[in-house]
Amino acid sequence: MESQQLHVIFVPFPTPGHMIPMIDTARLFAKHGVNVTIINTHANASTFQKSIDSDFNSGYSIKTQLIHFPSSQVGLPEGVENVKDGTNSEILGKIVQGILMLQDQIEILLQDLQPDCIITDMMYAWTVESAAKLNVPRIHFYSSSYFSNCASYFIMKYRPHDNLVSDTHKFTIPGLPHTIEMTPLQIPDWVREKNAATAYFEPMFKSEVRSYGTLYNSFHELESEYEKLSKTRMGIKSWSVGPVSAWANKDNERKVNRGQIEELGKEAEWLNWLNSKQNESVLYVSFGSLTRLPHEQLVEIAHGLENSGHSFIWVVRKIDDRDEGENSFLQDFEKRMKESKKGYIIWNWAPQLLILDHPSTGGIVTHCGWNSILESLSVGLPMITWPMFAEQFFNEKLLVDVLKIGVSVGSKVNKFWASIDEDGVVRREEIVKAVEILMGNGEESKEMRMRAKKLGNAAKRSIEEDGDSYNNLIQLIDELKSLKIARELVKS
């Protein structure tokens, strides 16, 4: 039986937005009878090992294969192995350097383990060669939307932004079924003009074309036109198998979250606060695991939320190197909100799925990271869009212009958090305006809610037996089995 079983290796990239959906996808493969190995470093593996052990103990064939992160060689303390640990540009640079050095260890493991297929994060372009050496299919794992991949592709191909008078002038993205306008400042800097990062990202897109196909954490009803576009115009075979988080944790979603809350011991407080609010009256505010906002921006958010008059739960990351005045501003604000019962601050980590799923939650302010979008959509919530960097501005366009379930807060500059400056700050008036549209009783708000709920139901259907995503996964696994048999026939 072992030799007949399909063996697939997953190689995730160590940043939460990429790693979480890939681990969930690996678990889905295992739950459908595939023998799965996940290659990762110690500290990264420790964040998901519990669910892998639990799957293994339930009889699924899934394991983690550990490799060593070269901390001392790049001058990092032990255990700092993930992009989210990069609290400043210098540490971030060392983490990326360490990640680049993992290639040799991964290559050796791939040779040793002789898998039938390699599913690898898009950031590891070099795995195309590894798969070719082993004569097995390489599947490109794209951790965001079809829309963002299509938009990037056509902008890189036609460069519509090149001849504009200024970086704030709008251009239309060619080749898309909808009219999508952007400014050069909203596209990633390495696309805007060639820089050091271009050499890192361009091979990633080239490697996709040379892969067997691409896996998307998306579902057919969400972006069917862009799924079609990527298959026809870009000529890339693809499978939508999302939303993977809702699917992989379907049986134990509650338990998974509960475990982490018990450790916090704060459940009663935020839950009691939420329980005291009317249905769909609370706005949840979260900027994901990588964003670090400058103090000036936090001040504008605080005033914007307070002035909007709507109830909110805001997840704020504690940053140790903030000066006293900055910390005391947030503490005073928290105290004031507690007294007025209008707002609730959660520091550092929040049980996001539970909050989103609570009947009192009526919308979310999001940085437009794809995982947060899917989590909000899975429970049918409309969004205020506040993209920061990478492909998040493309995702905003999908939510606001295509799906019409988002209100833009007016974020203008695509910049990684390490370099946000005065120009990038969104003012309180803009925040109030967006909150009033989303959380108010107007027609626009009602229609957005209706559309978001409809997509939420479609998301649930897609991962049920015989749903689109369910069928795509089964079809892909069957296809990989046929390829394995064909290879073995050639060998014999």
N, C-alpha and C positions, 0 to 999 in steps of 0.2 A: 504493500500500500504506500509506504514512504516514498518509494521511487516514482510512483504514479502521481503522488501529490505535487501540485504546482508550488514551487518555492519562489516567493517574491521578496526582494530586499527593498526596504524603504530608507532613503537617505534624507532626513529633514535638515533644514537650515536653522541654526540656533537663534531665532527671534520669535516671540510668541505668536505673532500674526501668521507666520509660516508653519511653525512647529505644531501648534494645536490642531489645525485642520488636517495636517498630514498624519498625525498620530491617530486621530479619529478615523481617517480613511484606512490606515493600516489595520485598525481593529475591525473595521467592516469586512475587509478581505478575509481576515482570520475567521470571523463569524460565518463566512460563506465558504468555509472549507479549505482555504488556502493556508499553506505553511509560511508564516511571515517572520522575517527578521528585521529589526529596526537598528540601524547603526547610529550610535550617539555617544557623546562624552558623558562622564560621570555626573556632573552637576546638572546637566540638561536632562539626563535620563531620570534623575531623582524626582523631577517635577511630574512625571506621568507614570512612573513605575507601578504605583498602586493599582491603576486601572489595568495595566498589562498583566500583573500578577493575578488580579481577580479574573480576567478573561482566561488566563492559562489554567487557573484552578477550576474554571467552569468547563474545561475540556477542549479549549481552542488551542491551535498550534501557533503560538506567538511568543517571541522572546526578544530581548534587547541584547545587542552585541556592543560591548563598551570599547571605546577607544580613548586614548589619553590626550587631554587638551594641553598644549605646550606652554602652560602658565609661566613657568620660570624663564623659559627662553625668550618670551616677549615682555617679561617684566611685569607680570600681573600676580596678584595674590591668588592662592588656591581657590577654586570654586567660582571665579569670575569668568564665565564662559559663554554668556549670552548677550546679544546686542542690547537687551534691556538693562544690563548692568553698567552700560557705558554712561556714567554720570557726567562726563565732560568729553570734549573732543579728543583729548589725549588718550584717555582710557578706551574710548570707542575705537580709535585707530589701532590700539594694541589688540583689542578683541578681534577686529576684522583680520589683522595680521595672523593671529592665532588660528582663526577659522581657515584661512588660506593654506596654513601649514598642515591641515588634517588630510589633505589629498592623498599623500603616500600611504598613510595607514588605511584609508578607506579602500584604495586600489588593491592593497595586499589582501584585505578581507574579501573583496569581491572575487579575487582569483581563488582564494581558499574555499569560499562557500559555494562557488559555481551555481548561482541562482538561475532561474528560468526567465526572470525579468527583473529590471531595476526601475523602481519608481523613485525619481529624484527631484528634489526641489529645483525650481528654475534657476536659482543662483549658482548651482553647480554645473556650469556649461560643460566642463571637462568630462563629465560622466558619459557623454556621447561616445567618446573614444573608448572608455572602459567597456561599455556595452558592446561596441563593435569588436573589440578584442575577444570578448567572450562569445560573440555571435548570438547575443540575446537582445530582445527588444528593450529600448530605453523609453520610459514614459515620463514626460515632462509634467511636473505638478505645478500648476499655475494657481497661486493662492489668492487670486482676486477675481474680478468679473470678466466675462467675455467682452463686455463693453470697453473696459479699460485696455484690454489687449488689442482690440480692433483699433481703438482711437490711437494708441501708441504706434501701432503698425503703420497707419495711414499718415500720421504726422511725420514719422521717420522717413517714409517713402517719398512723400510729396513736399515736405518742409514748407507748408503754407505760411509759416510765421517769419520766414527769412527776410522778406522785403518790406516789412512794415516800418513805418516812420518811427514808432515808439513801442516799448514793451507793454504799454497799457492799451494799445489799439487791439481791436478784436479781429480774429480770423475765423473762418468756418472750417471745420475738419472735413476734408474731402472723403468721399467714398462711403459715408454712413447713411443709413436710411432715414435718419432724422437730421434736422438742421441744428448743429451743435456749435455754438460760438464760445471761444475762449480767448484769453490774452496770453502772450508769450510768458508772462510772469507766473501763470498758473500751471505751466507744464514743467516737468522736472528739469533742473538746470543742465543735466548732461544731454538732454535732447535739444534744449534751447541752443546751446553752443557746445562745441567739443571741449571737454575738460578731462581731468584725471579719471573721473568716474565713468566716462563714456567707454573707455577700453575695458571696463569691468562689466558694463551692462549690455553692450552691443552683442558680444558673443552669446549672451543668454538668449536673445531673440533668434540668433542664427541657429543655436543648438535646438531650438524648438522645431524648426523646419526639418532638421536632420533626425528628429526623434520618430518613434513609431506612432506617437500621438500624444495628446494632452489631456490630463485629467482636470476637471473644473469642479470646485465646490460651489455649484450653482444648480438651478433646476429649470427645466424647459420653459415653464410658463413665465418665469421671471425675465428671461432675455432671449426668447426664441429667435428673434430677428438677428441678433448678434451672434448667436450660436451658428445660425445658418451662414451668416457672412464670413465667419472665421473658417468654416468648412469650404465655402465656395471660393471667395476672393483670396483668402490666405492659403487655401489648399491644405489645411491641417485637420487631420482626423481628431475627433475629440469626444469625450464622454462627460456628461454632467451627472454627478453622483451626490449632489447636495440637497439640503443642508446637512453636512456630515455630522456636525455636533449633535443636532437634534436626533439624528438617526442612531449614531453610535451609543448615545446615552439614553435611548428611548426607555429602556426597562428600569434604569436606575438614576434617572436625572435628579429626582428628588434626593435620593440617598447621597449621591456625589456631592451635591451642594450642602446638604445638611452637615456632612462631616466637617466641612471647612468652617461652618458657622459655629458649631459647638466649640471648636478651638478658639474662636473669637470671643465667645461668651457674651456677645452684645446683641444676640438675635432679638430678644424681647424688646429692646429699646427702639430700633428702627422699624421693627415689625408693628409694634404698638402704634408708632407714629403713623405709619402707612395705613393701618387699620382704621385710624381715626379720620381718614380723609374720604371724600366722596369718590365714587367711581370715575376713572379717567380724568382726575383733577391734578395729578402730580406729574411734574416734568423731571425726568431722570437725566442728569448731566454727567457725562463721562468722556474722557479723551483718550482712552486706550492705554496700553502698557508702555508706550515709548515717549509720548508727548510730555515735555516739561515746559510749562508756560512761565514766561517772565512775570515778575511781580506786578508790573503795570497792567498786564492782561488779566491777572487774577482779580485785581481791584475793579476793573471794568466789568468782569463777569459777575462779581458779587453785587455791584450796584445795579447792573442790568437785571439780574434775577429778582432782586429786592423790589426794584421799581416796577417790574412787570405785574406785581400783585398776585402772581400765581404761585402755588406751592411747588417746592422742588426738593429733590435729593441730589446732592452734588458730591461726587467722589474727587477728593483732593489728595494729591501725592505730597507726603511730607518730604521736604528737601532739607537735609541737614545743614547745608552751607548758606541757607537764607539768614539774613541778619535779623536781629531782635525785632526791629520795627516791622519788618515784613511779616514775621510770624505772629506778632501781637495783633496786626490788622486782622488776620484770618481768625485768630482766637476771639477777638472782640465781635467780629461778624457772626461767628458761630453762636456766641452767647446771646446776641441780639435775636438771632433766628429762633433759638430755643425758647426765648421768652415770648416771641410773637407766634410761635408754633407754625411759622410760614415756611421755614426751610430746615433741612437736616443735612449736616455734613458728615460724610463717612471718610475717614482717613485711610489712604493707601489702597486697601483691597476691599471690594464690595462683592457680595453674592449676586452678580449681575442678572443671571437667569431668573432668580427668584424675584428680584425687584421688577424686572421687565414683565414678568408673568402675573404680577399682583394686580387685582382689579382696579386699584386706585391709580395705577400708572397709566398716563394718557399719551405720553410721547417721550422722545429722547433727543438730547443734544448730542450729536456724534461727530467724531473726527473723520467719519467716512472710511474707517478701516473695514475691510470686507467682512470679517468675522462679526463685528458689532452690528453691521447692517443686517446680516443674515439672522442674528439672534433677535433683533428687533422685529424683523419681518416674520419670523417664525411665530411670534405672538401677535402679529398684525398691528404693529405700532407705526404711526407716521413719525417723521424725523425733522429736526432742525439740523442743517448740514453745515459743518465747520471744518472743512478739510485743511490739513497742515502741510503734508509733503507727499513724496512718491506719487502713487497713482490715485490718491484720495480725491483730487480735483475732478478726475474722470468719473469716479464713482458718484460724486456730487451731481454731475450732469445727468447721469443715469437716473438718480432719485428724483431730481427736480424737473428736468426737461422731458425725460422719456416716460418714467413710471408715474410722475406727478404725485409723489407721496412725500415730498420733502420741501422745506422752505429754507432758502439760502440765507446765511447770516451775513454774507458779503465778504468772505475771506478772499484776499487778493493775491497773496504771494506764496508760492510753493517753496518752503524752506524747512530743512530739518531743524528740529527744536534747538539745536546747539547754536543756531544763528538767527533766531527771530529778533527783529529790531523794531524801532518805533513805527516804521511804515506798516509793519505786519499786524499792529494791534487793532482789534475790532472794538469799536466804541460801544458804550452802554446803550445808546439810543438805538443802534442797529439790533442789539440783543433784544431789547424790549419789543421792537417792531416784530421780529421773527416769532418771539414767544406769543405775542398777542394773536398773530395769524394762526399759529399751530394750536394753541390751547383755548382760543376764543370760541364763540358759538356761531361764527360766520359760516357761510355756505362753503367757502374754500376748505375750511377745516373739516366740515362734515364729509365733503367729497373725498378728501385725502384719507380720512379714517376708513371710509367705505372701501376705497381701493386697497389700502394697506391690509384690511381684514381679509379681503378676497385673496390677496397674494399669500397671506398667512395660511389660509385654508389650502391653497394650491401647494404650498411648501409641505404641509402635513401629508397631503395625498401622494406627493411625489415619492415619499420614502416608505409608503405602505406597500405590501405585496402587490405586484402588478402596476405600481406607479412608475412614472418615467425614470426617475433616478434609480429606483430598485431594478428595473429591467435593464438599464444601461450597465449597472455593475455586473449583473449576471452575464450579460452579453460579452462584456470585456473579459471576465474570468474565463468564459468558454472559449473565447478567441485565443487567449494566452495558452490555454490547454492544448488547443489544436496546433498552435505553433510549436509547442514543446514536443508533441507527438511527431510532427513533421521533421523537426530537427533530429529526433532520435532515429527516425527511419533513414535519414540521410547518413547518419553515423554508422548504422548497422549495414 
